[in-house]
Amino acid sequence: MLWLKHHKRVATKIQVLVFSRFSPSATTRPSICSSFNGCEMARKKIREYDSKRLLKEHFKRLCGRELPIKSAQVTESTDFNELAQKEPWLSSCKLVVKPDMLFGKRGKSGLVALNLNLAEVATFVKERLGKEVEMGGCKGPITTFIVEPFIPHNEEFYLNIVSERLGCSISFSECGGIEIEENWDKVKTIYVPTGVSLLQKCQGEIEEFIKSVFTLFQDLDFTFLEMNPFTLVDGKPYPLDMRGELDDTAAFKNFIKWGSIEFPLPFGRVMSATESFIHGLDEKTSASLKFTVLNPKGRIWTMVAGGGASVIYADTVGDLGYAAELGNYAEYSGAPNEEEVLQYARVVIDCATADPDGHKRALVIGGGIANFTDVAATFNGIIRALKEKESKLKASRMNLYVRRGGPNYQKGLAKMRALAEELASLSRFMGLKQQ
């Protein structure tokens, strides 16, 4: 409750200290949490190749029988001769090839080729690799394909499992395939509360298959799994098209099960140089350092400690009607050292102060009440960065808002107050007296 009460106070402080100084740029108040477009959240999409790899690798362990899934991944670096030696089935059967880029409706968009030999697959890939396409309003190059055996079939079934707050919803239809949306009235859905078995007794291959997939879904910490369609081969279920999402916060206990899993950016999303730099820092530290640019021309920027707090701060900006002014999503946590925070803060400040236009800007330096992060140490890194970027802060007419609690927070805030006096002629610091 203390944490919750603190964040309610934080939201109030943000509204009073920041938003009373800006005029709303929009009348609507969208939720920022659902619109980060690729920033670091728990549900992470994975490629179809990895979804099927995980299904094949763990189905026998969990369900006692194998799934005869075969698939190969093709990228710009793929040598088809070497791939054929590694996967001999590529040369002995007809094939299907399609982009593996985290977007749907590939069949309707003419991006799926059926009943090809390996040479024809290579030609199909060569003609489309690196070419820009537009899907769902997003543009980007195709960089990755999945190749599989061509499975002639007459039946197409639909299966979807989604993790929700207190359980999972499981949807099934006998009318799967590319027309699933036109036949949505035929989809049946059940809800399975957390801790409750799906079925005690199963009859038939499809029912047993659904139960087995649900077991795998829970064991591997999937948050979303869809097969559209799956069919029957010799009476046994076989997934033809599959999508998956994993809970990446469960990586610590699944790194062996998941293997060399990749979490690609959403289609059309390309990391900027600054985002790539922070991503590199994040990979080299036991702490968490996340940064996503939402609007390079935004006037409200954040540097927030704590995953939950960072979302609350960003969502509060949107909830108060300033989503269009929010420049970034940023989160640091897990006790980063002073040097790591220094490098992190430099990037945030550089982005927040870029291309000054004479209008005032705001940088919110906040967070929750830390459990073990040394607030003074992290503030040391931020203070050093603020001193280095003094001229940029002045040129961009930056106002700084500070809100923080936790170990050594009084010492950290005292240093921030001293900095406020030192930079008084350049930037305005708010929020220090109220803590």
C-alpha positions in Angstrom: 0.0 0.0 0.0 2.9 2.3 0.7 4.1 1.9 -2.9 0.6 2.6 -4.3 0.1 5.7 -2.1 3.5 7.0 -3.1 2.7 6.7 -6.8 -0.7 8.4 -6.4 1.2 11.3 -4.8 3.7 11.1 -7.7 0.9 11.4 -10.3 -0.4 14.4 -8.4 3.0 16.1 -8.3 3.5 15.5 -12.0 0.2 17.2 -12.7 0.8 20.2 -10.5 4.5 20.7 -11.3 4.6 19.9 -15.0 1.3 20.1 -16.7 0.1 23.4 -15.3 2.9 24.9 -17.2 2.0 23.5 -20.6 -1.2 23.9 -22.7 -2.7 20.6 -23.7 -2.0 19.8 -27.3 -4.9 17.3 -27.7 -8.3 16.9 -26.3 -8.1 13.1 -26.1 -6.3 11.3 -23.4 -5.0 8.0 -24.8 -3.2 5.5 -22.7 0.6 5.6 -23.3 1.2 2.1 -21.9 -0.5 0.4 -24.9 1.2 2.6 -27.5 5.0 2.4 -26.9 5.5 0.6 -30.2 8.3 -1.6 -29.2 9.5 -0.3 -25.9 10.4 -2.8 -23.2 7.3 -4.5 -21.9 6.8 -8.1 -20.6 5.0 -9.6 -23.6 7.5 -10.0 -26.4 6.7 -11.3 -29.9 8.9 -14.1 -31.3 9.3 -15.3 -34.8 7.1 -18.1 -36.2 10.3 -20.2 -36.6 11.0 -19.9 -32.8 7.4 -20.6 -31.9 7.5 -23.8 -33.8 11.0 -24.7 -32.6 9.8 -24.4 -29.0 6.7 -26.4 -29.7 8.7 -29.2 -31.3 11.5 -29.3 -28.8 9.2 -29.5 -25.7 6.1 -31.3 -26.9 7.6 -34.7 -26.3 9.0 -33.8 -22.9 5.6 -32.4 -21.7 3.2 -34.5 -23.6 4.9 -37.8 -24.3 4.9 -37.7 -28.1 6.7 -36.0 -30.9 5.3 -33.4 -33.4 6.9 -33.9 -36.9 7.4 -30.2 -37.3 10.1 -29.2 -39.8 11.2 -25.6 -40.5 14.2 -23.6 -41.6 15.1 -19.9 -41.2 16.4 -17.9 -44.1 18.1 -14.5 -43.8 20.5 -12.5 -45.9 23.5 -14.5 -44.7 21.9 -17.9 -45.5 23.8 -20.2 -47.9 21.2 -22.5 -49.4 23.7 -25.3 -50.1 24.8 -25.3 -46.5 21.2 -25.1 -45.4 20.2 -28.1 -47.5 23.0 -30.2 -46.0 21.9 -29.3 -42.5 18.2 -29.9 -43.3 18.1 -32.7 -46.0 14.3 -32.6 -46.2 14.6 -29.3 -48.0 15.7 -31.2 -51.1 13.3 -34.0 -50.9 9.8 -32.4 -50.7 7.8 -29.6 -51.9 8.1 -26.4 -49.8 6.3 -23.3 -48.5 8.1 -20.0 -48.0 6.8 -16.9 -46.3 8.2 -13.8 -44.5 8.8 -14.3 -40.7 8.5 -10.7 -39.7 5.9 -10.5 -36.9 3.0 -9.4 -39.2 -0.1 -11.3 -40.2 -2.2 -11.6 -43.4 0.8 -12.8 -45.4 -1.4 -15.1 -47.5 -3.9 -12.3 -48.3 -0.9 -10.0 -49.2 0.6 -12.4 -51.7 3.7 -13.1 -49.6 3.2 -16.9 -49.3 4.5 -19.2 -52.0 3.3 -22.8 -52.1 4.5 -26.1 -53.6 8.0 -24.9 -54.6 11.3 -26.8 -54.9 14.4 -25.4 -53.1 15.7 -23.5 -56.2 12.3 -21.8 -56.5 12.4 -20.9 -52.8 15.8 -19.4 -53.3 14.5 -17.3 -56.2 11.4 -16.2 -54.2 13.6 -15.1 -51.3 16.1 -13.3 -53.5 13.4 -11.3 -55.2 11.9 -10.1 -51.9 14.8 -10.0 -49.4 15.4 -6.4 -48.3 12.4 -5.1 -50.2 10.2 -2.7 -48.3 6.5 -3.6 -47.8 3.7 -1.9 -46.0 1.6 -4.0 -43.5 -0.9 -2.6 -41.2 0.2 1.0 -41.8 3.9 0.1 -41.0 6.6 0.1 -43.6 9.8 -1.9 -43.4 12.2 -4.3 -45.3 11.7 -8.1 -45.3 14.8 -9.6 -43.7 13.7 -13.1 -42.5 11.8 -16.0 -44.0 10.6 -19.3 -42.8 10.7 -22.4 -45.1 8.6 -25.5 -44.4 7.3 -28.6 -46.1 4.2 -28.1 -48.2 1.3 -29.9 -46.5 -1.7 -30.5 -48.8 -4.8 -30.4 -46.6 -8.6 -30.0 -46.7 -9.3 -29.1 -43.0 -8.2 -25.9 -41.3 -8.7 -25.3 -37.6 -8.1 -22.3 -35.4 -6.5 -22.2 -31.9 -5.7 -19.2 -29.8 -4.5 -19.1 -26.2 -4.0 -15.7 -24.4 -2.7 -15.1 -20.9 -4.9 -12.7 -19.0 -4.8 -11.2 -15.5 -6.4 -14.1 -13.6 -6.2 -16.9 -16.1 -6.1 -17.8 -19.8 -8.7 -17.7 -22.6 -8.7 -20.5 -25.1 -10.4 -20.1 -28.4 -11.1 -22.8 -31.1 -12.9 -23.0 -34.4 -13.3 -25.6 -37.1 -13.3 -22.7 -39.7 -9.7 -21.5 -39.5 -7.4 -20.1 -42.2 -7.3 -16.7 -43.9 -11.1 -16.2 -43.6 -11.1 -16.6 -39.8 -12.2 -13.0 -39.3 -15.2 -13.5 -41.6 -16.1 -16.6 -39.6 -15.5 -15.2 -36.1 -19.1 -16.1 -35.1 -18.0 -19.7 -35.2 -15.1 -19.3 -32.8 -15.8 -20.8 -29.3 -13.9 -19.4 -26.3 -13.5 -20.7 -22.7 -11.8 -19.1 -19.8 -9.4 -21.2 -17.6 -8.6 -19.5 -14.2 -5.0 -19.7 -13.0 -4.3 -23.0 -11.3 -7.2 -24.9 -12.9 -6.7 -27.8 -15.3 -8.1 -27.4 -18.8 -9.5 -30.9 -19.1 -9.5 -33.9 -16.8 -10.2 -36.3 -19.6 -9.8 -35.7 -23.3 -11.4 -37.5 -26.2 -10.1 -37.4 -29.7 -6.9 -36.1 -31.2 -7.9 -32.4 -31.4 -9.0 -32.2 -27.8 -5.8 -34.0 -26.6 -3.7 -31.7 -28.8 -5.3 -28.5 -27.3 -4.7 -29.8 -23.8 -1.1 -30.5 -24.7 -0.5 -27.1 -26.2 -2.0 -25.4 -23.2 0.4 -27.4 -20.9 3.3 -26.2 -23.1 2.0 -22.7 -23.1 2.1 -22.5 -19.3 5.4 -24.4 -18.9 7.3 -22.1 -21.3 5.7 -18.9 -20.1 3.9 -18.0 -23.4 1.6 -15.1 -23.1 0.0 -15.5 -26.5 -0.1 -18.5 -28.9 -2.1 -18.8 -32.1 -2.3 -21.5 -34.7 -4.2 -20.3 -37.8 -4.5 -22.8 -39.2 -3.6 -26.1 -37.9 -4.7 -29.2 -39.8 -4.7 -33.0 -39.5 -1.9 -35.1 -41.1 -2.6 -38.8 -41.0 -5.1 -38.0 -38.3 -2.6 -36.1 -36.2 -2.7 -32.3 -35.5 -0.1 -30.3 -37.4 0.4 -26.5 -37.1 0.7 -24.8 -40.5 0.8 -21.1 -39.3 1.8 -20.1 -35.8 2.3 -16.9 -33.8 3.8 -16.6 -30.3 4.6 -14.2 -27.6 6.7 -14.9 -24.4 6.8 -13.3 -21.0 10.4 -12.0 -21.2 10.5 -11.3 -17.4 10.5 -15.1 -17.1 13.8 -15.4 -19.1 15.8 -16.0 -15.9 14.1 -19.4 -15.4 13.7 -20.4 -19.0 17.0 -19.5 -20.6 17.8 -23.3 -21.1 14.3 -24.1 -22.3 14.1 -21.2 -24.7 17.6 -21.6 -26.1 18.9 -18.9 -28.4 15.6 -17.1 -28.6 15.3 -13.8 -30.4 13.0 -10.9 -29.5 12.8 -8.9 -32.8 11.5 -5.4 -32.8 7.9 -5.0 -34.2 7.8 -4.8 -38.0 8.6 -1.3 -39.2 10.4 -0.4 -35.9 14.1 0.4 -36.3 16.3 1.3 -33.4 17.9 4.7 -33.5 21.6 5.1 -32.8 20.8 6.3 -29.3 18.4 3.4 -28.6 21.0 1.0 -29.9 23.6 2.5 -27.5 21.3 2.1 -24.5 20.4 -1.4 -25.6 24.1 -2.3 -25.7 24.5 -0.9 -22.2 21.5 -2.9 -21.0 23.0 -6.1 -22.3 26.3 -5.6 -20.5 24.9 -4.9 -17.0 22.9 -6.8 -14.4 20.8 -3.7 -14.0 18.0 -2.6 -16.3 18.5 0.3 -18.7 15.6 0.9 -21.2 15.1 3.8 -23.6 12.6 4.4 -26.5 12.1 7.6 -28.4 8.4 8.2 -29.0 8.5 11.7 -30.4 11.9 13.4 -31.1 10.2 16.8 -31.1 8.4 16.2 -27.8 8.6 18.7 -25.0 8.2 16.4 -22.0 10.9 13.9 -21.3 11.3 11.3 -18.5 14.2 9.6 -16.7 12.4 7.3 -14.3 13.7 4.7 -11.9 11.7 1.5 -11.7 9.7 -0.5 -14.2 6.3 0.1 -12.6 7.0 3.8 -11.9 8.2 4.4 -15.4 4.9 3.2 -16.8 2.9 5.2 -14.3 4.8 8.4 -15.2 4.4 7.9 -18.9 0.7 6.8 -18.6 0.0 9.9 -16.5 1.4 12.1 -19.2 -1.0 10.6 -21.7 -3.9 10.4 -19.2 -3.7 14.2 -18.7 -3.9 14.9 -22.4 -0.2 15.4 -23.3 0.6 12.2 -25.1 1.6 14.1 -28.2 4.2 16.0 -26.2 5.8 12.9 -24.6 9.3 12.5 -26.1 10.3 9.1 -24.7 9.8 6.1 -22.5 12.8 5.6 -20.1 13.4 3.2 -17.2 16.5 2.4 -15.1 16.4 0.0 -12.2 18.3 -2.9 -10.5 20.9 -0.7 -8.9 23.0 0.5 -11.9 26.3 2.0 -10.9 27.3 5.6 -11.2 29.1 5.2 -14.5 26.2 3.3 -16.1 23.7 6.0 -15.0 26.1 8.7 -16.3 26.2 7.1 -19.8 22.4 6.6 -19.7 21.6 10.1 -18.6 23.9 11.6 -21.3 21.7 10.0 -23.9 18.4 11.0 -22.4 19.6 14.6 -22.0 21.0 14.8 -25.5 17.7 13.6 -27.0 15.6 15.9 -24.7 17.6 19.0 -25.6 18.0 18.4 -29.4 17.0 21.0 -31.9 16.0 23.8 -29.5 13.1 25.9 -30.8 12.6 28.6 -28.2 9.8 26.7 -26.4 10.1 25.5 -22.9 10.7 21.8 -22.2 10.5 19.5 -19.2 12.7 16.7 -17.9 11.1 14.6 -15.2 13.7 12.8 -13.0 11.6 10.6 -10.9 10.9 7.1 -9.7 9.3 5.0 -7.0 10.5 4.3 -3.5 13.6 2.2 -4.1 14.2 -1.0 -2.2 17.9 -1.4 -2.7 19.1 1.0 -5.4 21.3 3.7 -3.9 19.5 6.9 -4.8 22.6 9.1 -4.0 24.8 7.0 -6.3 22.4 7.1 -9.2 21.9 10.8 -8.7 25.6 11.3 -8.9 25.6 9.9 -12.4 22.6 12.1 -13.4 24.2 15.2 -11.8 27.5 14.7 -13.7 25.5 14.4 -16.9 23.5 17.6 -16.2 26.7 19.5 -15.5 28.2 18.2 -18.8 25.1 19.2 -20.7 24.8 22.6 -19.1 24.8 24.6 -22.3 22.3 22.3 -24.0 19.9 22.6 -21.0 20.1 26.4 -21.3 19.6 26.5 -25.1 16.5 24.2 -24.8 15.0 26.2 -21.9 14.7 23.0 -19.9 12.8 22.8 -16.6 13.8 19.9 -14.4 11.4 18.1 -12.0 12.8 15.8 -9.3 10.9 13.2 -7.3 12.6 10.2 -5.6 12.7 8.0 -2.5 14.7 5.1 -1.1 18.1 4.3 0.3 20.2 7.5 0.7 17.5 9.6 -1.0 18.1 12.5 1.4 21.8 12.6 0.5 20.9 12.4 -3.2 18.3 15.2 -3.0 20.7 17.4 -1.1 23.2 17.0 -4.0 20.4 17.8 -6.4 19.5 20.9 -4.5 23.1 22.0 -4.6 23.1 21.5 -8.4 19.9 23.5 -8.6 21.6 26.5 -7.0 24.6 26.1 -9.2 22.5 26.0 -12.4 19.9 28.4 -11.2 20.6 30.8 -14.0 20.3 28.1 -16.7 17.5 25.8 -15.7 14.6 25.7 -13.2 14.4 22.8 -10.7 11.1 21.9 -9.2 9.9 19.4 -6.7 12.9 19.4 -4.4 11.3 21.4 -1.5 8.3 19.2 -1.2 10.2 16.0 -0.4 
